[in-house]
Amino acid sequence: MNAILAGKYAALQERLRRLGSCVVAFSGGVDSALLLRVAVETLCRDKVLAITGRSPSVPSADLDSAAALAAEIGAPHEFIATAEFDDPAYVANPANRCYFCKTELYTRLSRLATERGFNAVLSGTNADDLGDFRPGLQAAAEHNVYAPLAGAGIGKTELRALAAELGLSVHDKPASPCLSSRIPYGEEVTPEKLRRIDAAETFLRGLGFRECRVRHHDQLARIEVWPADLARFADADLRSRIDARLRELGFQYVALDLRGFRSGSLNEVLVGRRLGPQP
Protein backbone atom coordinates (compact mmCIF):
# COMPACT_ATOMS: atom_id res chain seq x y z
CA MET A 1 0.00 0.00 0.00
CA ASN A 2 1.51 3.36 -0.99
CA ALA A 3 1.94 6.14 1.56
CA ILE A 4 -0.98 8.26 0.31
CA LEU A 5 -3.42 5.36 0.39
CA ALA A 6 -2.10 4.23 3.79
CA GLY A 7 -2.67 7.72 5.13
CA LYS A 8 -6.27 7.77 3.92
CA TYR A 9 -6.83 4.30 5.34
CA ALA A 10 -5.60 5.52 8.73
CA ALA A 11 -7.87 8.57 8.46
CA LEU A 12 -10.85 6.30 7.73
CA GLN A 13 -10.07 4.15 10.76
CA GLU A 14 -9.78 7.21 12.98
CA ARG A 15 -13.18 8.47 11.86
CA LEU A 16 -14.70 5.09 12.67
CA ARG A 17 -13.04 4.95 16.09
CA ARG A 18 -14.55 8.32 16.99
CA LEU A 19 -18.03 6.97 16.18
CA GLY A 20 -17.62 3.89 18.37
CA SER A 21 -20.41 1.81 16.83
CA CYS A 22 -22.41 1.94 13.62
CA VAL A 23 -25.07 0.61 11.29
CA VAL A 24 -23.78 0.37 7.71
CA ALA A 25 -26.17 0.80 4.78
CA PHE A 26 -24.88 -2.26 2.94
CA SER A 27 -25.70 -2.65 -0.74
CA GLY A 28 -23.13 -5.37 -1.40
CA GLY A 29 -21.16 -3.13 -3.77
CA VAL A 30 -17.48 -2.42 -3.35
CA ASP A 31 -18.02 0.95 -1.59
CA SER A 32 -20.17 -0.32 1.26
CA ALA A 33 -18.22 -3.60 1.38
CA LEU A 34 -14.95 -1.76 1.98
CA LEU A 35 -16.56 0.44 4.61
CA LEU A 36 -18.03 -2.59 6.36
CA ARG A 37 -14.71 -4.47 6.25
CA VAL A 38 -12.78 -1.59 7.81
CA ALA A 39 -15.53 -0.95 10.39
CA VAL A 40 -15.43 -4.57 11.58
CA GLU A 41 -11.64 -4.50 11.70
CA THR A 42 -11.52 -1.17 13.54
CA LEU A 43 -14.47 -1.40 15.94
CA CYS A 44 -14.87 -5.18 16.33
CA ARG A 45 -17.78 -7.30 15.20
CA ASP A 46 -20.33 -6.55 17.93
CA LYS A 47 -20.12 -2.80 17.33
CA VAL A 48 -21.15 -3.05 13.67
CA LEU A 49 -24.36 -4.10 11.91
CA ALA A 50 -24.81 -4.31 8.13
CA ILE A 51 -28.33 -3.69 6.84
CA THR A 52 -29.48 -4.31 3.26
CA GLY A 53 -32.74 -2.84 2.01
CA ARG A 54 -34.93 -5.30 0.16
CA SER A 55 -37.27 -3.91 -2.50
CA PRO A 56 -38.19 -4.40 -6.18
CA SER A 57 -35.67 -1.68 -7.09
CA VAL A 58 -32.68 -3.78 -5.98
CA PRO A 59 -31.25 -6.24 -8.56
CA SER A 60 -31.97 -9.82 -7.48
CA ALA A 61 -28.33 -10.78 -7.91
CA ASP A 62 -27.31 -8.12 -5.38
CA LEU A 63 -29.76 -9.43 -2.80
CA ASP A 64 -28.50 -12.97 -3.35
CA SER A 65 -24.86 -11.96 -2.87
CA ALA A 66 -25.17 -9.45 0.00
CA ALA A 67 -25.52 -12.01 2.78
CA ALA A 68 -22.64 -14.09 1.45
CA LEU A 69 -20.41 -11.01 1.25
CA ALA A 70 -21.27 -9.93 4.79
CA ALA A 71 -20.37 -13.45 5.96
CA GLU A 72 -17.07 -13.22 4.06
CA ILE A 73 -16.32 -9.98 5.89
CA GLY A 74 -17.41 -11.42 9.22
CA ALA A 75 -20.11 -8.85 9.90
CA PRO A 76 -23.59 -9.31 11.40
CA HIS A 77 -26.09 -8.72 8.61
CA GLU A 78 -29.82 -8.29 8.24
CA PHE A 79 -32.33 -7.44 5.52
CA ILE A 80 -35.11 -4.91 6.01
CA ALA A 81 -38.03 -4.33 3.66
CA THR A 82 -38.29 -0.77 2.39
CA ALA A 83 -41.51 0.79 1.14
CA GLU A 84 -40.50 3.49 -1.31
CA PHE A 85 -43.30 2.34 -3.63
CA ASP A 86 -45.79 3.59 -1.06
CA ASP A 87 -44.56 7.12 -1.78
CA PRO A 88 -46.25 8.67 -4.87
CA ALA A 89 -43.30 11.05 -5.23
CA TYR A 90 -40.95 8.11 -5.77
CA VAL A 91 -43.28 6.30 -8.18
CA ALA A 92 -43.67 9.47 -10.28
CA ASN A 93 -39.91 9.24 -10.99
CA PRO A 94 -38.82 12.89 -10.84
CA ALA A 95 -35.18 13.86 -11.37
CA ASN A 96 -34.64 13.67 -7.60
CA ARG A 97 -36.21 10.21 -7.30
CA CYS A 98 -33.21 8.96 -5.29
CA TYR A 99 -33.99 11.49 -2.58
CA PHE A 100 -37.30 9.76 -1.80
CA CYS A 101 -35.77 6.27 -1.90
CA LYS A 102 -32.89 7.22 0.41
CA THR A 103 -35.25 9.08 2.73
CA GLU A 104 -37.21 5.86 3.18
CA LEU A 105 -34.06 3.81 3.77
CA TYR A 106 -32.33 6.25 6.11
CA THR A 107 -35.51 6.83 8.14
CA ARG A 108 -35.67 3.11 8.85
CA LEU A 109 -31.93 2.77 9.52
CA SER A 110 -31.87 5.76 11.86
CA ARG A 111 -34.77 4.35 13.85
CA LEU A 112 -33.13 0.93 13.99
CA ALA A 113 -29.80 2.39 15.12
CA THR A 114 -31.49 4.30 17.94
CA GLU A 115 -33.51 1.29 19.08
CA ARG A 116 -30.45 -0.97 19.18
CA GLY A 117 -27.99 1.47 20.65
CA PHE A 118 -25.70 2.14 17.69
CA ASN A 119 -24.13 5.59 17.57
CA ALA A 120 -24.33 6.30 13.84
CA VAL A 121 -25.63 5.27 10.42
CA LEU A 122 -23.00 5.12 7.67
CA SER A 123 -23.19 5.15 3.89
CA GLY A 124 -20.58 4.04 1.35
CA THR A 125 -20.52 7.44 -0.37
CA ASN A 126 -17.00 8.11 -1.61
CA ALA A 127 -15.20 11.36 -2.44
CA ASP A 128 -15.94 11.10 -6.17
CA ASP A 129 -19.69 10.87 -5.50
CA LEU A 130 -19.75 14.40 -4.08
CA GLY A 131 -19.26 15.94 -7.53
CA ASP A 132 -22.01 13.89 -9.20
CA PHE A 133 -25.78 14.45 -9.41
CA ARG A 134 -26.85 12.45 -6.35
CA PRO A 135 -30.09 13.65 -4.71
CA GLY A 136 -29.69 10.87 -2.13
CA LEU A 137 -26.96 12.97 -0.50
CA GLN A 138 -29.61 15.44 0.58
CA ALA A 139 -31.52 12.66 2.34
CA ALA A 140 -28.28 11.56 4.02
CA ALA A 141 -27.66 15.08 5.31
CA GLU A 142 -31.22 15.35 6.65
CA HIS A 143 -30.84 12.08 8.59
CA ASN A 144 -27.28 12.71 9.84
CA VAL A 145 -25.90 9.77 7.87
CA TYR A 146 -22.10 9.77 7.91
CA ALA A 147 -19.88 9.12 4.87
CA PRO A 148 -16.46 8.16 6.30
CA LEU A 149 -14.99 7.20 2.92
CA ALA A 150 -15.72 10.64 1.51
CA GLY A 151 -14.58 12.26 4.73
CA ALA A 152 -11.23 10.52 4.46
CA GLY A 153 -10.88 11.70 0.86
CA ILE A 154 -11.11 8.20 -0.61
CA GLY A 155 -12.31 8.17 -4.23
CA LYS A 156 -13.46 5.27 -6.39
CA THR A 157 -10.07 4.25 -7.76
CA GLU A 158 -8.50 4.38 -4.31
CA LEU A 159 -11.25 2.43 -2.63
CA ARG A 160 -10.97 -0.34 -5.23
CA ALA A 161 -7.21 -0.43 -4.66
CA LEU A 162 -7.74 -0.57 -0.91
CA ALA A 163 -10.39 -3.28 -1.28
CA ALA A 164 -7.91 -5.34 -3.30
CA GLU A 165 -5.21 -4.80 -0.65
CA LEU A 166 -7.61 -6.09 2.00
CA GLY A 167 -8.55 -9.13 -0.09
CA LEU A 168 -12.19 -8.27 -0.70
CA SER A 169 -13.64 -10.53 -3.40
CA VAL A 170 -15.71 -7.64 -4.81
CA HIS A 171 -12.80 -5.24 -5.33
CA ASP A 172 -13.41 -5.28 -9.11
CA LYS A 173 -17.19 -5.78 -9.05
CA PRO A 174 -18.99 -3.51 -11.55
CA ALA A 175 -21.26 -0.83 -10.14
CA SER A 176 -24.86 -1.95 -9.71
CA PRO A 177 -27.21 1.01 -9.17
CA CYS A 178 -30.88 0.52 -8.43
CA LEU A 179 -33.05 -0.77 -11.26
CA SER A 180 -35.18 2.39 -11.25
CA SER A 181 -32.20 4.21 -12.76
CA ARG A 182 -32.98 2.42 -16.04
CA ILE A 183 -36.30 4.26 -16.44
CA PRO A 184 -36.30 7.82 -17.91
CA TYR A 185 -37.26 10.58 -15.49
CA GLY A 186 -40.96 11.35 -15.56
CA GLU A 187 -42.00 7.83 -16.55
CA GLU A 188 -43.71 5.93 -13.74
CA VAL A 189 -41.63 3.38 -11.85
CA THR A 190 -43.45 0.09 -11.26
CA PRO A 191 -42.35 -3.26 -9.83
CA GLU A 192 -43.38 -4.90 -13.12
CA LYS A 193 -41.00 -2.71 -15.14
CA LEU A 194 -38.20 -3.40 -12.69
CA ARG A 195 -38.71 -7.16 -12.84
CA ARG A 196 -38.54 -6.94 -16.65
CA ILE A 197 -35.30 -4.94 -16.51
CA ASP A 198 -33.77 -7.27 -13.92
CA ALA A 199 -34.59 -10.38 -15.98
CA ALA A 200 -33.22 -8.78 -19.17
CA GLU A 201 -29.93 -7.76 -17.58
CA THR A 202 -29.56 -11.14 -15.89
CA PHE A 203 -29.96 -12.76 -19.31
CA LEU A 204 -27.31 -10.50 -20.87
CA ARG A 205 -24.84 -11.18 -18.07
CA GLY A 206 -25.43 -14.88 -18.66
CA LEU A 207 -24.25 -14.32 -22.23
CA GLY A 208 -20.99 -12.86 -20.96
CA PHE A 209 -21.78 -9.14 -20.92
CA ARG A 210 -20.23 -8.43 -17.53
CA GLU A 211 -21.41 -4.83 -17.31
CA CYS A 212 -24.57 -3.85 -19.14
CA ARG A 213 -27.75 -1.84 -18.80
CA VAL A 214 -31.21 -2.30 -20.27
CA ARG A 215 -32.85 1.14 -20.37
CA HIS A 216 -36.65 0.91 -20.30
CA HIS A 217 -38.26 3.27 -22.84
CA ASP A 218 -41.87 2.11 -22.71
CA GLN A 219 -42.03 -0.67 -25.34
CA LEU A 220 -38.38 -0.22 -26.32
CA ALA A 221 -35.38 -1.83 -24.58
CA ARG A 222 -32.18 0.15 -25.20
CA ILE A 223 -29.15 -2.04 -24.50
CA GLU A 224 -25.86 -0.56 -23.35
CA VAL A 225 -22.71 -2.71 -23.26
CA TRP A 226 -19.03 -1.83 -23.16
CA PRO A 227 -17.80 -0.48 -26.55
CA ALA A 228 -15.44 -3.45 -26.81
CA ASP A 229 -18.50 -5.75 -26.72
CA LEU A 230 -20.42 -4.00 -29.49
CA ALA A 231 -18.78 -6.15 -32.18
CA ARG A 232 -20.40 -9.25 -30.67
CA PHE A 233 -23.74 -8.04 -32.03
CA ALA A 234 -22.53 -8.75 -35.56
CA ASP A 235 -23.41 -12.37 -34.73
CA ALA A 236 -26.91 -12.90 -36.12
CA ASP A 237 -27.61 -15.82 -33.79
CA LEU A 238 -26.71 -13.76 -30.72
CA ARG A 239 -28.92 -10.90 -31.87
CA SER A 240 -31.78 -13.30 -32.46
CA ARG A 241 -31.46 -14.84 -29.00
CA ILE A 242 -31.38 -11.45 -27.29
CA ASP A 243 -34.29 -10.12 -29.32
CA ALA A 244 -36.39 -13.21 -28.62
CA ARG A 245 -35.72 -13.17 -24.87
CA LEU A 246 -36.40 -9.47 -24.40
CA ARG A 247 -39.56 -9.64 -26.48
CA GLU A 248 -40.59 -12.60 -24.34
CA LEU A 249 -40.16 -10.36 -21.30
CA GLY A 250 -42.60 -7.83 -22.76
CA PHE A 251 -40.57 -5.42 -24.87
CA GLN A 252 -41.83 -4.86 -28.40
CA TYR A 253 -38.60 -3.38 -29.75
CA VAL A 254 -34.97 -4.07 -28.86
CA ALA A 255 -32.22 -1.59 -29.76
CA LEU A 256 -28.46 -1.38 -29.22
CA ASP A 257 -27.00 1.95 -28.10
CA LEU A 258 -24.03 2.53 -30.41
CA ARG A 259 -22.34 4.83 -27.89
CA GLY A 260 -21.97 1.88 -25.55
CA PHE A 261 -22.31 1.64 -21.78
CA ARG A 262 -22.34 4.94 -19.87
CA SER A 263 -23.02 4.98 -16.16
CA GLY A 264 -25.98 7.23 -15.49
CA SER A 265 -26.70 7.86 -19.16
CA LEU A 266 -30.26 8.93 -18.36
CA ASN A 267 -28.77 11.87 -16.44
CA GLU A 268 -27.58 13.29 -19.77
CA VAL A 269 -30.88 15.17 -20.01
CA LEU A 270 -30.05 16.95 -16.74
CA VAL A 271 -26.94 18.81 -17.88
CA GLY A 272 -26.10 21.56 -15.43
CA ARG A 273 -28.71 20.55 -12.85
CA ARG A 274 -27.96 19.82 -9.22
CA LEU A 275 -30.38 19.29 -6.35
CA GLY A 276 -30.08 20.36 -2.75
CA PRO A 277 -27.06 20.30 -0.45
CA GLN A 278 -24.31 17.89 -1.37
CA PRO A 279 -22.47 17.16 1.93
N, C-alpha and C positions, 0 to 999 in steps of 0.2 A: 504494500500500500504506500503510495507516495505521500510526501509530507503534507501537501495541501488537503488531500482526501482524509488523511489521518487526523488532521486538525479539525475538519468538519465533523468527522465521526465522534471525536471527543466532545465537541460542542453539542452534538445531538444527545450524547449520553448525559451531559451536564443538565441540559434542559429537562430530560426525563427524570433525573434524580430530584430536581427541584419540585416536580409534580408529586412524586411519591407513589402514586397509584393511578391507574387509568383504564378506561374503556377505549378500545381501538375500533373505529369503523372499518371493518375488514372486508374488502371486496374480493380478495384473492389475487389481485394484481400485484405487480412487483413493488409499487409504492407502499401500499399498506402492509405487504408482506415484510419488506425491509423494516418498516417502523415497528411492526409487531416483534420481529426477531430481536431487534436492539432493545426494545422495551422489556422483553422477557429476560434477556441477558443482563440488563442494567438494574432492573427493579426486583427480579425474581418472579417466579411463576404465579404465586398467589396474589400478586399486586397488579395483575394484568388480566383483562378479559377481552377476547375478540368477539365482535358481534357482526354477523352478516345479515343484511336485510333481504328478505325473500319476497319477491313480487314478480308479476309477469314481465316487468321491464328488465329483469336481470337474465342474461343468457343462461340457458340450462346447464351448459358446460361449466360455467363459473360456479354455479351452485354445487354441482357435483364435485368440483375440485377444492372448494374452499375448506371443507372439513378436513380433507386429507392434508392440505397444506398447513393448516393450523396444528395438526398432529405432528407433522414433520418439524415444525418450529418448536413444539412442546408447549403450546399455549392453550389454556382453556378457551373453548369456543362454543358459541350458541348462535342459532338462527332466530330472528324475530320477523314476524309478518308485518309488512308496511302497507299502508292503505292510501297511497297517493291517488289511486283511481276514484276514491271517494271525494276528491277535491275537483270541482268543475274547472278551476283555473289550470290545473295540471292537464286534464283531459283536453282542454281547448288548445293546448300546445302553442302557447305564445313563445316569443324569443327567449324569455326568461323562465321557461318551463323547469329547468333544473333547480331554480330557487324553491319551487313548491315541493319538488321531490325531496330535496335536502332538508327543507323545513320539517317535513313529515319524519324523516329519518332522525334528524338531530333532536327533535322534540322527544321522541321515544328513547333515544340513547341518553339524553340528559336526565330524563326521569329515572331510567334504569340505574344510571351511575349514582344518583342521589339515594335511591332506595337501597342500593347495595354497598354504599360507603366508599365509592371510588372518587378520587379527587378531581378528575378531569376526563373529558371526552376528546379523543385525538382523531385527526384525519390524516390521510397520506398525501395531502397537498404538498407539492415540491416547489422549489423556487421558480422554476420555469412556468408553472401554472399561473403565477401571479400576473404575468403579462398577457394572458389569453382571455378570451371572452368566457367567463365562468360565473354565471349568476349564483351558483351554489356557494360561492365564497361569501356572498351577502348573508345567506342563511347561517353559515358557520359563524360569522361575526355576531349575529343576533343571538346565537345560542352559546357563545363563549367556547366554541370548539377550537382547540389548539392545533397548530400545524408545525410540529417540531422540525420536520425535514426542511420546510421553507425557512423557518427561523434560523436554522443552522447554515442556510445558504446552499443547500444540496439540491442541484438540478437533476434532470432526468438522466443525462449521461453519467453523472457521478453516482447517482443512486444505483444504477445498473452495475457500475463497476464495483461499488461497495457490496451489493448483493452477491456478485460473483465471488468476491473476496471471502465472504461469510458462508459460501457454499449453498446459497439458496437455489433450489431447483428451478425457480421461475425467473432467474435473473435476466433471461432473454425472452421472456414471454411477451407476445405482442399485446398492445393495449386492447382493452375490451370494454368500451363505454356502453352505457345502457342502450337497450334496443330502441328506445324511443328516439334516440339521436338519428335513426335512419328515416324518420318521417319528417317531411318539410314543415317548417313552422306554419301554424295556422290550420293545418289539417289535423283532425281529431285523432288522438291516440286511443287505441282500443286494444284490449288483450288479444283479440283475434288477429289484428295486424301484427302484433309483436310475435305471436306464435308462428305466423307465416314467415316472418323475417328470420326468426331463430332457426326454423327448420331449413330454410333456404341456405343460410350461412353454414349450418352444420353439414349440409350436403356438399357444399363447395369445399369446405375444409377436408371432408372425406376424399375429395378428388385431388388433394395435395396443395390447395391454395391456402397457405398457412395464415396469411392475413388478407382478409377480404371484407367487403361490406355489400349488403343488398339494400339499396335505398328504395323506399316504398313510395312510389308516385301513383297513387290510386291503383289503376289496373296495370301499371308498368313497373317492372323490377329493373332498376339500373344497377348493374354489377360493377364494382370497383375491385380490381386486383392490382398487385404490384406491376409496374410497367414491364419488368422482365418476364412476367407471366402472360402478357397479352398475346404473344406469339402462339401460345398453346391453343388459342381459339381458332387458329387456322385449321385445326382438326375437326372435320365435319361431324365425326361420331361424337366427339366431346360436346360440341355445340348442341347436337341433337339431344344428348342425355340431359344437359343442363336445361334446355328449353322445355323438354318433356316434364322434368321434375318440378320446375317452378310453375309451369302451367297447371300441373297436378295440384300444387299448393294453393292455386286460386288466382295467379297472375294471368292476364290475357296477353301481355307483351313482355318480352325479355330483351333487354338492351345491354350492351357493353360500353362502359365509359372509356373512351379512347385516351383520356388524360390519366387514367390509372388511379390507384388508391391514393386518397388524400384524407388524412384524419380531419374530421370536422368539416367536410366539404359543404355541408348544408349551411354552414356559417358564412359561406362566401357571399350570401345575399345581405349580410349584416356588416358590410365594410364600414369601419369607422365607428361602430356602435359599441358602447360599453354600458353595463348596468350596475348601479349601486356601488357601495364601497368595496374595494378589493384588498382585504387585509394582507 
